[in-house]
Amino acid sequence: MTRLRLLGYPVSNYVNVVRAALLEKELSFEFVPTRASQDAAFRQLSPLGKIPVLETEAGCLTETVAILDYLDDAYPDIPLRPAGAFERARARQTINIIQIYVEAQVRQLFAGVFMGRANLPTTEASVRTMLDRATGALAQLLAPKPFLLGDRPGQADLFAYYNLDIADRVTRFVYDRSIIDEIGGLDAWLAAMTARPSTQLVMAEFQSSFATYLADHGAAYRPEESRRSLSHA
Ligand SMILES: N[C@@H](CCC(=O)N[C@@H](CS)C(=O)NCC(=O)O)C(=O)O
């Protein structure tokens, strides 16, 4: 019997990666709705005050990639990393590119898209420059068959799915361009990922919490305006 608790909020792309991983690994866990916070008490659990946090019997973990590796090391029955050294490194390469050159870029625009504030044109321009490089890199790197590195979804698939979802919403809204379409070749992968029971559960909660989040923040973004929402792909 595992005693795992995931602290997070269903709007968070990072929380959703970890939640999907727990579901794909068929682990028993409790989901504890928790917002990011700089409160001293929360920073005892999460040093940067960020979500997700995974509470384990050994202590609390943050940083999604660390949590994913912990889950695979501690609970290896259903692995989410390829067995081979090269494929495993390729998965991490994919995750790093998406985390640094896609997610961290579009995150700079969240305020103007999802939080009712305004983005600087200079930020929109600098983010676009990096996104263009990342889009080219991912177009070169990703070759789903149908999953990214095997015949079942792994860490790289989950990381890509939830982070490209939020990135696509941002690029459509800010630039009227779809990063997913521009990477290309992802339709069968999106369909296969969207059909996973883990995705259905995680995205259903995302949709309802996201609507509340956008209304609370007076956001300019309207989910229904997005031509491609992965949960409806
Ligand atoms: N590098 C962290 C990023 C986590 C992150 O940025 N989480 C967001 C929610 S999606 C958050 O906690 N934001 C609040 C903040 O940055 O203070 C990870 O891999 O888990």
The ligand as an SDF file (V2000), in Angstrom:
LIG
                    3D

 20 19  0  0  0  0  0  0  0  0999 V2000
   10.2090   23.6280  -12.0020 N   0  0  0  0  0  0  0  0  0  0  0  0
    8.9820   23.3730  -11.2820 C   0  0  0  0  0  0  0  0  0  0  0  0
    7.9300   24.3440  -11.7790 C   0  0  0  0  0  0  0  0  0  0  0  0
    6.6470   24.2470  -11.0120 C   0  0  0  0  0  0  0  0  0  0  0  0
    5.8100   25.5060  -11.2100 C   0  0  0  0  0  0  0  0  0  0  0  0
    6.2680   26.5100  -11.7710 O   0  0  0  0  0  0  0  0  0  0  0  0
    4.5990   25.4130  -10.7360 N   0  0  0  0  0  0  0  0  0  0  0  0
    3.7220   26.5610  -10.8320 C   0  0  0  0  0  0  0  0  0  0  0  0
    2.3120   26.1050  -11.0800 C   0  0  0  0  0  0  0  0  0  0  0  0
    2.1990   25.4170  -12.7250 S   0  0  0  0  0  0  0  0  0  0  0  0
    3.7930   27.3370   -9.5170 C   0  0  0  0  0  0  0  0  0  0  0  0
    3.8960   26.7490   -8.4670 O   0  0  0  0  0  0  0  0  0  0  0  0
    3.7540   28.6700   -9.6250 N   0  0  0  0  0  0  0  0  0  0  0  0
    3.7810   29.5440   -8.4860 C   0  0  0  0  0  0  0  0  0  0  0  0
    5.0660   30.2590   -8.3360 C   0  0  0  0  0  0  0  0  0  0  0  0
    5.9290   30.1760   -9.2180 O   0  0  0  0  0  0  0  0  0  0  0  0
    5.2340   30.9230   -7.3040 O   0  0  0  0  0  0  0  0  0  0  0  0
    8.5730   21.9090  -11.4970 C   0  0  0  0  0  0  0  0  0  0  0  0
    9.1710   21.2670  -12.3660 O   0  0  0  0  0  0  0  0  0  0  0  0
    7.7390   21.3750  -10.7830 O   0  0  0  0  0  0  0  0  0  0  0  0
  1  2  1  0
  2  3  1  0
  2 18  1  0
  3  4  1  0
  4  5  1  0
  5  6  2  0
  5  7  1  0
  7  8  1  0
  8  9  1  0
  8 11  1  0
  9 10  1  0
 11 12  2  0
 11 13  1  0
 13 14  1  0
 14 15  1  0
 15 16  2  0
 15 17  1  0
 18 19  2  0
 18 20  1  0
M  END
$$$$
